[in-house]
């Protein structure tokens, strides 16, 4: 047996690196007794890696030269997606390996929440006169207060810093309802106070000076909201939403009969791209400063003025995928976009609130920096 779990998996699939199977580099691969755990950056990357692994497993068992003759994905408390089990016989009695399953490094509320608390502390130390070099996230504070737009818009200068304090407000969890009318989508409310994780206020008051939306890691969600009023209120509104996103009514029928429609994806997706660009702009909010820390000394700062939105441009094609029995329980639109001068892989997922729910009730928009 190979000493490294990633080498064992590569040998199993007859590839040089397990990345070729997963379609991405895993965050880490470890043994847990006889089992193998494949960690990815977050839940979104875990889902795509799981799907690619499943596709490769199907091909593997069809290869007559393969040691593996059969496999199954078995429900398990080890992972909400289930565990892969490989067998050297077709009756599934002789296991070739231990269980193989996927876990995200960053789940909702972890990592990002810790960053929020640490940055709040650093900001207040900085406002109190602490040497910036002594701060935990000195690189982020330096990036923020060397951003000329941020300084000029909010009037932050070295002589006035003591007037301010930072307050973590990420637990407000403001809901932004989606609605559509006459081909126009809205997400409301959408101002800075709605999307803020840290408010910078005048010291001793709750009077806001700046709203800061924090994103921790190179892959993160910018929207997670209900689509129930769009997809389940009436066939007319449902079809209008399908047209807006370019969704196929036949593909969406994978969620159930009530989502079936004769609406089809248009050949010319120019208008659809403009629509999705607008949804991304709305998701990022306005009158807010976006702070994305995606690594040590790697920070993006974008200041979005009130009445303005982010710059968003979709490049290339839109890829649509739909629910498929025994394979996936969500629909998604995948594409590459340039957002505020940075390039991202974007995935708009229509899914349930849990991994096993078969419904398009929630829209989740994930950005992954390229």
BELWODA-V717827 format. One line per field, one symbol per residue. phi: phi as a letter, one per 30 degrees, with the letter a starting at -180 (. if undefined). A space follows every 10 residues. Layout:
phi->???
This chain:
phi->.ddcdddedd ddchbdbded ddiadddabb dbiddbcccc dadddddddd dddddddddd ddddddddca aacceaddad djcdbcbcbd diccddbddb bcbddccejc iddddeddde ddddddddjd ddddddcddd ddddccdddd dddcidbddc dddcbcbdbe ddhddcdcbb ahiccbbbdb deddcdcbcc bdeibcddcb cbccbcjdba ccabbdcedd cbdaeddedd deddcidddd dddddkedcd acdbdddcce ddedddeddd edddibhbcd cccclehbbc bbccddibbd dbbdcidccc bbebeibabb cabcacbcbh iccbdcbccc addbecdcac dccbcccbdc
